[in-house]
Amino acid sequence: MSVTEGADKPLKYPHMFRTADLVLLNKVDLLPYVDFDVAACVVAARRARPGVAVLEVSATRGDGLDAWYAWVRELIVRSESVPVRAG
């Protein structure tokens, strides 16, 4: 989700967050220019999905992209180590 969408989005649309393993909070480079409470957004997202990971990213500046890539790599590694059941 983007900081331009409002910190209350997880409260308005909790169904979007209930199955999420990760919330990417995008466009954090715009935080100085928009009315967005990161902490309130994280609390709301974790109310919908307790323990959900939240990463702040900015595609423009590259903020948080390494953490996001690492999260994806870890997901791939975990999925490759899960035995596949036949049948």
For each residue, the residues with C-beta under 8 A, 3 or more apart:
1: 5 9 23 24 25 26 41
2: 5 25 26 27
3: 7 25 26 27 28 30 31 34 36 38
4: 27 30 34 36
5: 1 2 9
6: 9 12 36
7: 3 36 37 38 40 41 44
8: 11 12 40 41 44
9: 1 5 6 12 13 16 41 44
10: 13 14 16 17 23 41 44 45 47 48
11: 8 14 44 47 48
12: 6 8 9
13: 9 10 16 17
14: 10 11 17 18 47 48
15: 18
16: 9 10 13 20
17: 10 13 14 20 23 45 48 49 52
18: 14 15 48 49
19: 49
20: 16 17 23 45 49 52
21: 52 53 75
22: 52 53 54 55 71
23: 1 10 17 20 45 52 53 54 55
24: 1 55 57 68
25: 1 2 3 28 38 41 54 55 56 57
26: 1 2 3 57 58 59
27: 2 3 4 30 58 59 60
28: 3 25 31 38 56 57 58 63 64
29: 58 60 61 63
30: 3 4 27 33 34
31: 3 28 34 36 38
32:
33: 30
34: 3 4 30 31
35:
36: 3 4 6 7 31 41
37: 7 40 41
38: 3 7 25 28 31 41 42 56
39: 42 43
40: 7 8 37 43 44
41: 1 7 8 9 10 25 36 37 38 44 45 54
42: 38 39 45 46 54
43: 39 40 46 47
44: 7 8 9 10 11 40 41 47 48
45: 10 17 20 23 41 42 48 49 52 54
46: 42 43 49 50 51 52 54
47: 10 11 14 43 44 50
48: 10 11 14 17 18 44 45 52
49: 17 18 19 20 45 46 52
50: 46 47
51: 46
52: 17 20 21 22 23 45 46 48 49
53: 21 22 23 71
54: 22 23 25 41 42 45 46
55: 22 23 24 25 64 67 68 71
56: 25 28 38 63 64
57: 24 25 26 28 63 64 65 67 68
58: 26 27 28 29 61 62 63 64
59: 26 27 62 65
60: 27 29
61: 29 58
62: 58 59 65
63: 28 29 56 57 58
64: 28 55 56 57 58 67 68
65: 57 59 62 68 69
66: 69 70
67: 55 57 64 70 71
68: 24 55 57 64 65 71 72
69: 65 66 72 73
70: 66 67 73 74
71: 22 53 55 67 68 74 75
72: 68 69 75 76
73: 69 70 76 77
74: 70 71 77 78
75: 21 71 72 78 79
76: 72 73 79 80
77: 73 74 80 81
78: 74 75 81 82
79: 75 76 82
80: 76 77
81: 77 78
82: 78 79
83:
84:
85:
86:
87:
